[in-house]
Amino acid sequence: MKTIQTKYGAMHLYDSIDELDEFTHERCADWLHFNDPNGCYFAQDQMDEFGFVADLSDMKKLILTQSEE
């Protein structure tokens, strides 16, 4: 994990799924929303938009993908 400073505050970037072991769905959504406020990450938003909630493992993979960018 490394930390970068953005104009909105500090952000942690993750290198492996193991670093996200303690992340809940809500914590993943918070991280993803901070990184991309236009995305649909919170459970209720996903239900309203897609009719289902993404799996926690998919949310973690998305964090890793966005951390690489």
C-alpha positions in Angstrom: 0.0 0.0 0.0 1.1 3.5 -0.7 -0.5 6.8 0.1 -0.8 9.7 -2.3 -2.1 13.2 -1.7 -4.9 14.5 -3.9 -6.6 17.8 -3.9 -9.5 16.1 -2.0 -7.2 14.5 0.7 -5.0 11.5 1.2 -5.7 8.3 -0.7 -4.3 4.8 -0.2 -3.5 2.7 -3.2 -3.4 -1.1 -2.8 -1.2 -3.6 -4.6 -2.7 -7.0 -3.5 -6.1 -8.5 -2.5 -4.5 -9.4 0.8 -4.3 -5.8 1.8 -8.0 -5.5 1.4 -8.9 -8.5 3.8 -10.6 -6.3 6.3 -12.6 -4.2 3.8 -16.3 -4.4 4.1 -18.6 -3.7 1.1 -19.3 -0.3 2.6 -15.6 0.5 3.0 -15.0 -0.6 -0.6 -17.8 1.7 -1.8 -16.4 4.6 0.2 -12.9 4.1 -1.4 -14.3 3.7 -4.9 -16.6 6.7 -4.5 -13.7 8.9 -3.3 -11.7 7.8 -6.4 -14.6 8.1 -8.8 -17.6 10.1 -7.5 -19.6 9.4 -10.7 -19.6 5.6 -10.2 -22.3 3.4 -8.8 -20.7 1.8 -5.8 -23.1 1.9 -2.8 -25.4 -1.1 -2.3 -28.7 0.9 -2.7 -27.4 2.7 -5.7 -26.4 -0.6 -7.3 -29.8 -2.1 -6.5 -31.6 0.9 -8.0 -29.4 1.0 -11.1 -28.7 -2.7 -11.9 -31.1 -4.7 -9.7 -28.3 -6.4 -7.8 -25.4 -5.6 -5.5 -21.8 -6.4 -6.6 -20.0 -9.1 -4.7 -17.4 -8.0 -2.2 -14.7 -9.8 -4.1 -15.6 -7.8 -7.3 -15.5 -4.6 -5.3 -12.0 -5.4 -4.1 -10.8 -6.3 -7.6 -12.1 -2.9 -8.8 -10.1 -1.2 -6.1 -7.0 -3.0 -7.3 -7.7 -2.0 -10.9 -8.3 1.6 -10.0 -5.1 1.6 -7.8 -3.1 0.7 -10.9 -4.4 3.5 -13.0 
